[in-house]
Amino acid sequence: MLTGAGWPAYSSRRCRTSRKSFEAGDFISCTTEAALDRLRNIAGISIDDKSAGALKKLAETRNALQHYGLTWPARTVEARAADVLDFLMSFVHAELVPASTVLPGGAERDEIQDGLAYVRSRISTIQSFLKRRHNQLRPDLENLLDLTVQCPLCIQWTVVIGSGGGPLSCRFCHHSWPSAEIAAVDSGLTWNEYCNLADCPVCGESAVLVDIATIASAPTHSQSVCFACGSVILDRL
């Protein structure tokens, strides 16, 4: 985002950094606090004080570890990292992904998507992040268990189906699918070598994952579920 505000915004000494030095990586990056200030006041990005504080604390932890070793418990560091990861996942999803769609060539857009896929596949191992995100999502999901399926990327029960044949997304990691049909296929092939889709007798969409779908209210019971309307299909298809 600072690149969009002009390459000198990266440097700790903007007026003394040349374009040639920037492209060669021959410059001192600005501090976390300065980067936050420039994102807010130059790039016009809204960052709340709580997220800014978490970023500063993690930067301090990183510096302490790098320069003189750190003896804090692993869970303490994990908790700080979780606070920042929570912010960064939302930041990338809200700011970088939309901005990357207008870039020529698509190389940077592909790099962002590849990076997000890498992070999504591993965030389930960060327990404090899991707890934080689930606490945030629980009020919205606790009454939707019959319409919630497991995300094939982050492995969390946070994909709410039943909104029609259009796009679906995971509320935990923000991964999205262009249609309910594709989401059903992705889910089926993640847990099985093959899957069978059928037309839904309720809504007519070709988005019923036959016999192998599971929902959050019955996570161990495989059944036929329409990812478009959310219906559980009891009849054989």
Backbone bond lengths (Angstrom), bond angles and torsions (degrees), N, CA, C in turn:
res aa  C-N    CA-C-N  psi(-1)  N-CA   C-N-CA  omega(-1)  CA-C   N-CA-C  phi
1 M - - - 1.446 - - 1.523 111.07 -
2 L 1.350 117.62 -32.20 1.461 119.76 178.15 1.521 111.45 -69.58
3 T 1.361 116.85 -28.35 1.454 119.24 176.27 1.519 110.01 -61.17
4 G 1.327 116.17 -40.60 1.452 119.89 178.70 1.512 112.46 -63.78
5 A 1.327 116.70 -23.50 1.457 120.70 178.93 1.525 111.22 -89.12
6 G 1.333 116.32 0.36 1.459 120.22 -178.04 1.516 110.22 113.08
7 W 1.342 117.15 132.84 1.466 120.47 -173.77 1.524 114.76 -58.72
8 P 1.347 120.66 -29.87 1.465 118.52 -179.83 1.521 113.69 -63.11
9 A 1.326 117.39 -18.36 1.461 119.54 -178.34 1.522 112.43 -64.48
10 Y 1.337 117.79 -17.12 1.462 121.49 178.52 1.521 112.30 -74.38
11 S 1.312 117.07 -29.84 1.451 121.57 -169.84 1.509 112.70 -84.02
12 S 1.349 115.94 149.12 1.452 119.98 177.55 1.522 111.09 -73.91
13 R 1.341 116.24 -20.48 1.464 120.73 179.87 1.524 107.19 -129.94
14 R 1.311 115.44 79.14 1.457 120.69 -167.06 1.524 113.24 -58.38
15 C 1.327 117.64 -40.49 1.456 119.05 -174.91 1.516 112.49 -74.42
16 R 1.329 118.12 -12.91 1.466 120.82 -177.90 1.531 112.41 -107.08
17 T 1.311 117.10 8.00 1.451 120.95 -178.93 1.520 109.55 -106.72
18 S 1.342 116.82 127.52 1.454 120.36 179.31 1.520 110.00 -93.38
19 R 1.320 116.16 161.43 1.465 120.92 176.81 1.532 110.01 -59.75
20 K 1.346 116.73 -40.04 1.463 120.58 179.95 1.525 110.90 -61.72
21 S 1.325 117.04 -43.87 1.467 120.96 179.28 1.519 110.83 -65.16
22 F 1.335 116.38 -38.73 1.458 120.99 179.78 1.512 110.90 -62.40
23 E 1.338 117.29 -47.62 1.460 121.30 -177.72 1.523 111.92 -67.71
24 A 1.343 116.30 -26.19 1.466 120.31 178.58 1.519 112.01 -87.39
25 G 1.313 116.51 -5.93 1.462 120.43 -178.56 1.507 112.59 77.93
26 D 1.328 117.58 16.24 1.458 122.33 -177.09 1.530 109.93 -95.03
27 F 1.317 115.89 69.90 1.454 120.44 177.72 1.524 108.81 -159.67
28 I 1.314 116.00 162.22 1.457 121.82 177.94 1.524 108.67 -96.32
29 S 1.318 115.89 121.35 1.466 119.90 -178.46 1.521 110.32 -63.99
30 C 1.325 115.65 150.43 1.455 119.72 177.27 1.526 109.80 -69.41
31 T 1.301 116.79 159.31 1.458 121.33 179.90 1.525 110.45 -70.21
32 T 1.327 115.39 165.85 1.463 119.98 177.69 1.523 111.03 -59.06
33 E 1.329 116.05 -43.43 1.464 120.13 -179.51 1.523 111.20 -63.16
34 A 1.351 116.48 -41.08 1.461 120.23 178.74 1.526 110.98 -67.38
35 A 1.347 116.28 -38.16 1.466 120.13 179.12 1.527 110.58 -63.02
36 L 1.331 116.05 -42.36 1.461 120.09 178.08 1.525 110.91 -62.12
37 D 1.327 115.30 -43.73 1.464 119.89 179.36 1.525 111.27 -60.91
38 R 1.329 116.76 -41.12 1.461 120.67 -178.06 1.532 111.62 -73.50
39 L 1.334 116.19 -35.96 1.468 118.80 175.85 1.528 110.42 -62.09
40 R 1.332 115.88 -40.08 1.458 119.87 -178.92 1.531 112.15 -73.59
41 N 1.335 115.83 -48.90 1.463 119.97 -168.71 1.523 115.23 -96.34
42 I 1.345 117.50 -17.54 1.465 120.17 178.12 1.526 110.65 -107.16
43 A 1.349 115.86 -50.74 1.465 119.70 -179.21 1.528 112.36 -81.76
44 G 1.337 116.31 -14.60 1.458 119.45 177.87 1.514 114.40 73.72
45 I 1.344 117.74 27.51 1.459 122.29 -179.40 1.527 109.68 -90.20
46 S 1.314 117.07 133.40 1.462 121.50 179.19 1.531 109.83 -84.41
47 I 1.324 116.76 117.73 1.468 122.20 177.81 1.521 107.08 -128.88
48 D 1.328 116.90 119.02 1.465 119.76 -177.73 1.522 111.43 -71.21
49 D 1.322 116.10 159.83 1.470 121.26 -175.17 1.524 112.15 -63.60
50 K 1.329 117.46 -33.85 1.462 120.33 -179.93 1.527 110.76 -64.76
51 S 1.323 117.39 -44.49 1.470 120.92 178.90 1.513 110.76 -67.00
52 A 1.334 116.39 -40.11 1.464 120.16 178.83 1.527 110.29 -62.31
53 G 1.327 116.43 -41.63 1.459 120.00 178.75 1.519 112.15 -63.89
54 A 1.332 116.46 -39.23 1.468 120.42 178.85 1.521 111.00 -64.57
55 L 1.329 117.13 -39.98 1.460 121.13 177.87 1.520 111.24 -63.35
56 K 1.328 116.85 -43.47 1.466 120.70 -179.88 1.528 111.03 -64.46
57 K 1.332 116.23 -40.99 1.464 119.86 179.89 1.527 111.38 -64.34
58 L 1.339 116.59 -40.98 1.458 119.45 179.57 1.516 110.62 -67.04
59 A 1.336 117.92 -36.78 1.461 121.43 177.35 1.525 110.31 -63.21
60 E 1.337 116.53 -40.64 1.468 120.56 177.63 1.530 110.80 -63.95
61 T 1.332 116.14 -40.19 1.465 120.47 178.18 1.514 110.99 -63.82
62 R 1.313 116.43 -43.03 1.463 121.66 179.79 1.530 110.68 -62.71
63 N 1.336 117.19 -41.76 1.458 120.70 179.58 1.527 111.32 -66.27
64 A 1.335 115.94 -40.72 1.466 119.67 178.57 1.522 111.06 -62.50
65 L 1.312 116.60 -41.82 1.461 121.10 179.32 1.519 111.33 -65.46
66 Q 1.326 116.35 -41.87 1.456 121.13 -176.09 1.525 112.16 -69.76
67 H 1.329 117.30 -39.83 1.463 119.50 -169.60 1.522 115.35 -93.81
68 Y 1.326 118.46 -34.79 1.464 116.85 -178.83 1.523 113.12 -141.29
69 G 1.306 116.48 19.74 1.452 119.49 178.52 1.519 111.08 77.64
70 L 1.307 116.56 157.07 1.457 120.83 -175.71 1.513 109.01 -136.83
71 T 1.319 116.05 134.89 1.467 119.86 -177.07 1.525 112.03 -114.82
72 W 1.323 116.67 13.09 1.463 119.26 178.06 1.525 110.29 -65.99
73 P 1.340 117.99 151.12 1.466 120.56 175.36 1.528 110.79 -60.45
74 A 1.319 115.14 148.01 1.473 119.82 -177.57 1.517 111.65 -58.15
75 R 1.334 117.25 -36.56 1.467 120.01 -177.38 1.530 111.62 -68.73
76 T 1.348 116.38 -27.26 1.459 119.33 177.22 1.524 109.96 -66.95
77 V 1.344 114.60 -46.21 1.460 119.39 178.23 1.525 110.10 -64.93
78 E 1.329 115.77 -39.85 1.459 121.08 -179.91 1.523 110.79 -61.45
79 A 1.331 116.05 -40.55 1.463 120.01 -179.54 1.522 110.85 -64.40
80 R 1.329 116.54 -41.40 1.458 119.53 177.97 1.530 110.38 -64.84
81 A 1.327 115.50 -43.22 1.460 119.35 179.61 1.524 110.68 -64.56
82 A 1.337 116.99 -36.20 1.462 120.94 -179.58 1.517 111.32 -64.08
83 D 1.334 116.59 -41.36 1.470 120.22 178.34 1.519 110.61 -58.93
84 V 1.342 115.76 -42.85 1.463 120.14 -178.09 1.526 110.91 -72.98
85 L 1.337 116.74 -39.94 1.464 119.86 -179.98 1.523 110.77 -62.64
86 D 1.328 115.95 -37.88 1.461 120.58 176.76 1.529 110.26 -58.35
87 F 1.324 115.91 -46.00 1.464 120.41 178.35 1.525 111.61 -66.76
88 L 1.340 117.30 -44.76 1.464 121.01 -174.85 1.525 112.39 -65.93
89 M 1.339 117.26 -38.98 1.462 119.16 178.58 1.523 110.36 -60.81
90 S 1.328 116.18 -43.66 1.466 119.71 178.91 1.523 110.93 -69.24
91 F 1.337 116.85 -38.18 1.467 121.78 -179.47 1.526 110.87 -62.98
92 V 1.335 116.49 -48.46 1.465 120.56 179.83 1.525 110.38 -62.15
93 H 1.337 115.39 -43.92 1.464 119.98 -179.17 1.534 111.33 -63.37
94 A 1.333 116.93 -40.16 1.469 121.01 -175.05 1.523 113.63 -84.74
95 E 1.342 117.44 -32.45 1.462 120.37 -171.62 1.535 113.74 -110.13
96 L 1.334 117.20 -50.20 1.462 119.22 -173.55 1.523 113.30 -78.17
97 V 1.336 116.51 -42.46 1.466 118.85 -178.07 1.525 111.82 -62.46
98 P 1.348 119.50 -49.95 1.469 118.21 177.34 1.521 113.28 -60.84
99 A 1.344 117.29 -39.35 1.461 120.70 -179.21 1.526 111.47 -66.26
100 S 1.342 116.71 -32.90 1.462 120.05 -176.68 1.522 112.83 -71.58
101 T 1.329 117.46 -18.81 1.466 119.61 -177.62 1.525 112.59 -70.02
102 V 1.326 117.53 -17.60 1.466 120.47 -178.77 1.518 112.23 -100.92
103 L 1.330 117.04 2.15 1.464 120.03 -179.44 1.526 110.42 -78.62
104 P 1.346 117.80 140.33 1.468 120.26 178.65 1.525 111.33 -71.48
105 G 1.317 116.62 147.61 1.460 121.21 174.25 1.508 114.69 86.25
106 G 1.309 117.80 -36.78 1.457 121.32 176.47 1.511 115.46 83.47
107 A 1.350 119.38 0.72 1.472 120.85 -176.69 1.522 111.25 -64.95
108 E 1.326 116.99 -46.53 1.461 119.91 -179.30 1.517 110.76 -67.65
109 R 1.342 116.43 -37.60 1.464 120.13 177.87 1.521 110.20 -61.45
110 D 1.334 117.27 -44.13 1.467 121.11 179.37 1.529 110.98 -64.66
111 E 1.338 115.69 -37.45 1.465 119.57 179.55 1.531 110.59 -64.91
112 I 1.325 116.97 -41.07 1.465 121.13 178.33 1.525 110.40 -63.43
113 Q 1.333 116.51 -45.67 1.465 120.21 -178.85 1.527 111.17 -65.13
114 D 1.350 116.83 -39.65 1.467 120.12 177.54 1.525 110.59 -63.90
115 G 1.344 116.13 -40.91 1.459 119.98 178.78 1.515 112.05 -64.36
116 L 1.330 116.68 -41.06 1.460 120.73 178.18 1.527 111.31 -64.16
117 A 1.336 116.14 -40.97 1.466 120.05 179.32 1.535 110.65 -62.45
118 Y 1.335 115.93 -39.67 1.476 121.14 179.09 1.531 110.24 -62.65
119 V 1.340 116.46 -46.15 1.464 120.62 -178.59 1.524 110.41 -66.86
120 R 1.351 116.98 -44.22 1.467 120.38 -178.36 1.526 111.88 -57.52
121 S 1.327 116.01 -38.30 1.463 119.86 -176.13 1.525 112.50 -72.53
122 R 1.345 117.28 -10.94 1.464 120.37 -175.52 1.529 115.10 -120.08
123 I 1.324 117.65 -10.76 1.458 117.90 -175.31 1.520 113.19 -69.69
124 S 1.329 117.28 -16.79 1.465 118.55 179.53 1.523 111.61 -67.55
125 T 1.333 117.73 -13.61 1.468 120.58 179.08 1.522 112.03 -86.07
126 I 1.305 117.28 -8.28 1.467 120.61 -178.06 1.523 107.67 -96.97
127 Q 1.310 115.76 95.64 1.456 120.59 -169.03 1.526 113.67 -63.48
128 S 1.307 117.48 -39.49 1.457 118.37 -178.69 1.522 111.13 -68.35
129 F 1.326 115.96 -32.60 1.459 119.18 176.41 1.525 109.78 -67.76
130 L 1.323 115.50 -41.87 1.460 119.94 176.82 1.527 110.89 -57.28
131 K 1.322 116.33 -47.51 1.459 120.52 -177.67 1.517 110.95 -62.71
132 R 1.314 116.22 -44.04 1.459 120.85 -178.84 1.526 110.97 -61.85
133 R 1.335 116.00 -48.78 1.457 119.96 -177.32 1.525 111.30 -65.94
134 H 1.332 116.96 -40.64 1.456 119.29 -179.68 1.532 111.36 -66.72
135 N 1.321 116.42 -35.93 1.466 119.29 176.21 1.531 110.69 -62.96
136 Q 1.323 116.11 -36.87 1.461 120.53 178.83 1.536 111.51 -69.99
137 L 1.332 115.33 -39.05 1.462 120.14 -173.39 1.523 113.78 -86.58
138 R 1.322 116.86 -20.92 1.472 120.26 -172.89 1.528 113.64 -54.34
139 P 1.335 119.91 -45.71 1.472 118.49 -178.83 1.529 113.66 -58.10
140 D 1.325 116.42 -32.59 1.460 120.06 -179.12 1.526 112.78 -82.32
141 L 1.330 116.96 -27.44 1.463 120.46 -172.28 1.523 114.78 -99.35
142 E 1.326 117.07 -21.04 1.465 118.53 -171.55 1.529 113.40 -63.46
143 N 1.319 117.73 -23.58 1.459 120.23 177.44 1.531 112.71 -99.83
144 L 1.349 115.94 9.66 1.460 120.16 -177.61 1.527 111.95 -122.12
145 L 1.310 117.58 24.21 1.462 121.04 -175.34 1.528 112.52 -60.31
146 D 1.337 116.62 -33.36 1.469 120.01 179.89 1.528 112.05 -73.51
147 L 1.320 117.06 -11.64 1.463 121.55 -178.87 1.531 112.10 -117.79
148 T 1.323 116.67 15.37 1.467 120.17 -175.86 1.524 110.92 -114.50
149 V 1.328 115.82 128.86 1.469 121.24 177.51 1.519 109.15 -118.60
150 Q 1.310 114.85 169.42 1.459 121.18 -176.47 1.524 111.29 -83.06
151 C 1.332 115.64 135.37 1.467 119.80 177.07 1.524 109.46 -74.48
152 P 1.329 118.66 128.15 1.463 120.28 -179.19 1.522 114.28 -71.65
153 L 1.339 117.81 -11.75 1.460 119.75 179.08 1.521 112.72 -94.11
154 C 1.328 117.19 -55.02 1.467 119.06 -176.91 1.528 112.70 -95.27
155 I 1.335 117.18 -6.06 1.468 124.38 174.73 1.531 111.88 66.40
156 Q 1.311 117.90 24.99 1.460 121.16 177.51 1.533 109.86 -104.71
157 W 1.324 115.36 151.48 1.463 120.63 179.12 1.529 108.43 -84.31
158 T 1.321 115.75 75.44 1.462 119.91 -171.47 1.529 112.93 -142.01
159 V 1.321 118.10 21.35 1.469 121.09 174.31 1.524 107.63 -106.06
160 V 1.311 116.83 111.89 1.463 121.50 -178.94 1.524 109.08 -92.45
161 I 1.322 115.64 120.43 1.461 121.93 179.99 1.533 109.33 -100.51
162 G 1.342 116.33 -178.30 1.452 119.87 174.28 1.510 115.35 95.77
163 S 1.341 117.32 10.96 1.470 120.32 -177.60 1.524 112.42 -101.73
164 G 1.349 116.94 10.60 1.455 120.48 -178.66 1.516 111.99 112.64
165 G 1.321 115.58 -174.88 1.471 119.97 -175.18 1.508 114.75 -83.51
166 G 1.330 118.04 -0.65 1.461 122.46 -177.25 1.518 113.40 -79.08
167 P 1.334 116.05 -161.02 1.471 121.33 -174.72 1.530 113.10 -61.24
168 L 1.332 114.71 149.37 1.461 123.00 172.86 1.515 107.81 -127.71
169 S 1.327 116.15 155.50 1.460 119.29 177.92 1.521 109.88 -147.82
170 C 1.326 114.76 157.20 1.460 121.17 177.68 1.525 108.48 -88.16
171 R 1.304 116.54 129.32 1.456 120.60 -178.18 1.524 112.14 -77.67
172 F 1.321 116.47 -13.54 1.465 120.19 179.20 1.523 111.60 -87.76
173 C 1.329 117.06 -53.88 1.477 119.83 -174.34 1.523 113.32 -108.28
174 H 1.340 117.53 -3.49 1.470 123.80 177.08 1.532 114.29 72.68
175 H 1.329 118.58 6.45 1.462 118.54 175.64 1.525 108.50 -62.83
176 S 1.329 116.66 144.24 1.469 118.99 -176.67 1.524 111.08 -132.12
177 W 1.322 115.43 159.09 1.455 124.12 176.85 1.522 108.06 -125.61
178 P 1.312 118.88 142.51 1.467 120.95 -176.84 1.517 114.39 -69.76
179 S 1.330 117.10 -17.50 1.460 119.68 179.19 1.519 110.20 -155.58
180 A 1.330 115.31 161.50 1.459 120.82 177.27 1.528 110.81 -63.54
181 E 1.320 116.41 -35.29 1.465 120.82 179.39 1.524 111.63 -61.65
182 I 1.326 116.51 -46.55 1.465 120.46 -179.40 1.526 110.37 -67.15
183 A 1.329 116.86 -37.26 1.462 120.43 177.12 1.525 110.62 -62.23
184 A 1.327 116.77 -39.53 1.465 120.85 179.22 1.526 111.24 -65.41
185 V 1.327 116.13 -43.24 1.468 120.35 178.33 1.521 110.72 -62.97
186 D 1.340 116.47 -45.84 1.458 121.12 -179.61 1.527 110.62 -60.11
187 S 1.321 115.82 -43.18 1.459 119.97 178.45 1.525 111.33 -63.64
188 G 1.318 116.49 -45.55 1.458 120.12 -178.52 1.510 113.44 -63.01
189 L 1.339 116.99 -43.31 1.465 120.87 -177.00 1.520 112.75 -77.39
190 T 1.330 116.99 -16.54 1.464 119.70 176.91 1.516 110.88 -71.43
191 W 1.317 116.65 -38.45 1.462 120.43 -175.30 1.527 113.19 -101.19
192 N 1.339 118.15 -7.42 1.466 120.97 -175.96 1.528 110.47 -143.83
193 E 1.331 116.18 161.07 1.456 120.68 179.34 1.520 111.66 -72.29
194 Y 1.310 117.26 -26.25 1.458 120.71 178.19 1.529 107.85 -149.72
195 C 1.319 115.59 163.13 1.459 119.28 176.89 1.519 109.36 -146.70
196 N 1.306 115.61 159.71 1.453 122.18 -178.56 1.515 109.42 -123.07
197 L 1.333 116.53 126.80 1.454 121.62 176.67 1.522 109.39 -107.28
198 A 1.318 116.54 148.51 1.465 121.51 179.74 1.523 109.77 -140.44
199 D 1.334 114.16 161.08 1.464 119.31 175.74 1.524 109.21 -71.20
200 C 1.308 115.81 139.82 1.465 120.56 -179.31 1.525 110.48 -79.90
201 P 1.318 118.26 126.78 1.473 120.80 178.44 1.531 112.54 -71.38
202 V 1.318 117.32 -10.57 1.467 121.27 -179.44 1.520 111.64 -93.53
203 C 1.351 116.48 -51.65 1.466 119.40 -175.42 1.523 113.80 -109.74
204 G 1.346 117.68 -13.92 1.453 121.49 178.22 1.516 115.72 87.39
205 E 1.341 117.43 -7.37 1.458 120.19 179.64 1.530 110.86 -74.86
206 S 1.339 115.48 147.14 1.466 120.05 177.09 1.517 109.00 -86.16
207 A 1.334 115.59 69.69 1.458 119.73 -172.73 1.526 112.73 -140.62
208 V 1.337 116.98 21.31 1.459 120.01 178.11 1.527 108.99 -89.27
209 L 1.322 116.25 116.71 1.458 121.18 174.07 1.524 106.68 -83.79
210 V 1.326 115.70 110.76 1.460 121.47 -167.93 1.532 112.08 -82.62
211 D 1.324 115.05 124.87 1.472 125.38 168.86 1.531 116.10 70.61
212 I 1.319 119.83 -17.69 1.468 119.32 -172.81 1.526 113.75 -119.15
213 A 1.336 117.09 6.69 1.465 119.50 179.89 1.531 110.39 -80.79
214 T 1.329 115.70 148.98 1.463 121.26 174.76 1.523 109.01 -131.55
215 I 1.322 115.88 149.15 1.456 120.82 178.41 1.526 109.11 -123.82
216 A 1.330 116.34 161.15 1.465 121.27 -171.91 1.523 113.22 -62.49
217 S 1.328 117.73 -29.14 1.463 120.17 179.71 1.527 112.50 -74.76
218 A 1.333 117.84 -16.95 1.471 122.60 178.31 1.529 108.40 -146.40
219 P 1.328 117.81 65.89 1.465 122.18 -170.26 1.530 115.96 -64.21
220 T 1.318 117.69 -18.17 1.468 120.12 -179.12 1.525 112.44 -102.61
221 H 1.313 117.04 1.46 1.468 121.20 -176.23 1.529 110.31 -108.08
222 S 1.335 116.34 112.36 1.462 120.91 179.52 1.522 110.27 -80.87
223 Q 1.318 115.44 136.33 1.457 119.94 -178.45 1.530 109.82 -155.60
224 S 1.324 116.39 -178.32 1.465 121.25 178.43 1.531 108.42 -97.80
225 V 1.327 115.88 122.52 1.467 121.07 -175.34 1.521 109.48 -132.15
226 C 1.321 115.77 136.43 1.461 120.78 175.85 1.524 109.34 -88.49
227 F 1.326 116.83 121.15 1.453 121.00 -179.68 1.526 111.76 -76.38
228 A 1.321 117.73 -11.35 1.458 120.80 -179.74 1.537 111.18 -86.27
229 C 1.336 116.64 -53.98 1.471 118.97 -177.13 1.516 113.35 -104.33
230 G 1.342 117.28 -10.92 1.451 120.91 177.66 1.506 114.97 85.99
231 S 1.322 117.73 3.07 1.465 120.66 -177.82 1.527 111.55 -70.14
232 V 1.311 115.95 139.71 1.467 122.17 168.60 1.522 107.09 -89.53
233 I 1.319 116.03 120.85 1.464 121.26 -175.07 1.525 108.87 -95.98
234 L 1.302 116.63 113.30 1.460 121.56 -176.37 1.530 111.94 -86.20
235 D 1.334 118.05 -30.33 1.460 120.80 -179.95 1.514 110.60 -74.10
236 R 1.331 116.00 152.31 1.455 121.49 177.89 1.526 109.60 -67.68
237 L 1.331 115.69 138.94 1.477 120.44 -179.73 1.514 110.39 -112.60
